[in-house]
Amino acid sequence: MSASGALWRNWARTEAVRPRRVERPGSAGAVQRAVIAAGNAGLRIKAVGAGHSFSGIALSPDVQLDLHEVSGVIRVDRAARQVTVAAGTPLHRLERLFAPYGLALANMGDIDRQSISGAISTGTHGTGSALGGLASQVVALTLVTGDGSLLTVSGTENADLLPAAALGLGALGIIVDVTLQCVPGFLLHAVENTEPLEGVLESYLERSRTADHFEFFWFPHTGSALTRTNTRMPLGAVREPRGRVSRWIDDELLANGAYRGICALGALQPALVPGFNRLAERLSGRREYTDVSTRVFVTNRTVRFREMEYALPLDLVPGALAEVRALIERRGWRISFPIEVRSAAADDLWLSTAAGRETGYIAVHRYYRENHTEYFRAVEEIMRAHGGRPHWGKIHYTDADALRRAYPRFDDFLRVRDKLDPERRFSNPYLERVLGR
Ligand SMILES: Cc1cc2nc3c(=O)[nH]c(=O)nc-3n(C[C@H](O)[C@H](O)[C@H](O)COP(=O)(O)OP(=O)(O)OC[C@H]3O[C@@H](n4cnc5c(N)ncnc54)[C@H](O)[C@@H]3O)c2cc1C
């Protein structure tokens, strides 16, 4: 099925395009036919997931492939705890799809609206310094390459391509299915606290390395951070979830409803922002709860924002954050959104932001009605000076020359791109900037 003309916009409203054609294939065969037809017409073609990337990585000016109909479980290997899902499956469906097999994803990010293919293709991650991002859980995938052929990449077939294809920026082909290494379902015991920022920075390395999942949020203009420490527990442990009402008050009213109003007011009257942030600091007290992993990892984000996130060598994070704090004070900006700090294990995927090094992440945000450019560019300078690598799905201003220096296997990735997509069927302006033509 195809259509044209509709304006496509990403979630953050930073990118928009009116593709010449939108196609909604329902099978791997239909994806192959779409790629071949695009090639015959001299058009580029790209799959789009849930449009949750802040960067222009998903823009498809020619043929946009919407894979919503390519969704669900294809195969389960119970003994190996591996599940093959169709490429367009949204993360929020996985909990139910995996439940009959007693399986779960080992780690997740803050939300679950993304498609599995979009999430792995940009290096989406959560926190936990013994765990990698979602792409590090990929054990196999099937791609439609530039000439329309199907390519299986796994531990036994074309294994040398796996470190490129599992986190491929959508540059190597259209993924039609993904096999994930899962873990037995588990609970998380969450402890949230408000603590002085100085102490959190001092203990960040140790807490990141010892907790299963440690992260913190610092509201600019305040002296404290909201810490979250999650401990993994067996499924059989006692569940003490937040009640429905408490969840609604926290997630919908405070995190989204009231917060939206505060951000909108702050955009109009920046002088109010520090006071609002101090109020948020006072309102967030200590809380503990235990629930199924997905319900603790994932939050509902309805206040629209823009984000840039940089991956740094873990031990450089406290110093870099202190520099960002000094920058905000020096420039007199009023920043209503918190800065989020997380961590991940080193992995061996060529374009993973955590490739080859124990990693900490610093993410800066701005409300979508405020101009983010000056703030993000200045923070980016600090991150680059600390050997930072930008999240592929978030805003950044880095190009291929700088990225080549940041990634030891960058040229190996380009060689795979030359092999699988010599005509740049899957390229777009963002990929030209970060990978070259
Ligand atoms: C509110 C919010 C919260 C977020 N939280 C986190 C977080 O906690 N951690 C984190 O790391 N990131 C986070 N992100 C970023 C987000 O996870 C990534 O940008 C992710 O890529 C979005 O997935 P998507 O399905 O929307 O993909 P899209 O943005 O639609 O596409 C991303 C890329 O994947 C490619 N792609 C999609 N499907 C296919 C396919 N079948 N074959 C080949 N290529 C494909 C696209 O072409 C594009 O290159 C967040 C984003 C938002 C808006």
The ligand as a Gaussian input file, in Angstrom:
#p B3LYP/6-31G(d) Opt

LIG

0 1
 C       10.659000      11.049000      25.031000
 C       11.882000      10.308000      24.541000
 C       12.613000       9.547000      25.428000
 C       13.772000       8.867000      24.998000
 N       14.473000       8.130000      25.895000
 C       15.622000       7.531000      25.517000
 C       16.407000       6.777000      26.442000
 O       16.050000       6.614000      27.610000
 N       17.577000       6.249000      26.008000
 C       18.033000       6.418000      24.726000
 O       19.122000       5.947000      24.407000
 N       17.294000       7.080000      23.806000
 C       16.098000       7.625000      24.172000
 N       15.364000       8.316000      23.244000
 C       15.814000       8.307000      21.840000
 C       15.159000       7.140000      21.075000
 O       15.234000       5.938000      21.792000
 C       15.878000       6.890000      19.745000
 O       15.972000       8.065000      19.003000
 C       15.204000       5.771000      18.921000
 O       15.931000       5.585000      17.743000
 C       13.800000       6.066000      18.517000
 O       13.229000       4.899000      17.967000
 P       12.148000       5.032000      16.818000
 O       11.462000       3.720000      16.642000
 O       11.287000       6.208000      17.072000
 O       13.083000       5.259000      15.549000
 P       13.102000       6.457000      14.491000
 O       13.496000       7.694000      15.177000
 O       11.845000       6.450000      13.712000
 O       14.306000       5.952000      13.554000
 C       15.607000       5.901000      14.058000
 C       16.540000       5.256000      13.030000
 O       16.219000       3.880000      12.901000
 C       16.075000       3.574000      11.545000
 N       15.134000       2.463000      11.397000
 C       13.912000       2.342000      11.930000
 N       13.373000       1.177000      11.538000
 C       14.295000       0.555000      10.773000
 C       14.348000      -0.679000      10.080000
 N       13.333000      -1.532000      10.099000
 N       15.458000      -0.969000       9.376000
 C       16.507000      -0.122000       9.331000
 N       16.516000       1.050000       9.958000
 C       15.426000       1.382000      10.683000
 C       15.558000       4.847000      10.910000
 O       15.759000       4.853000       9.506000
 C       16.440000       5.842000      11.621000
 O       17.699000       5.828000      11.033000
 C       14.200000       8.977000      23.637000
 C       13.424000       9.725000      22.730000
 C       12.290000      10.390000      23.180000
 C       11.493000      11.206000      22.189000

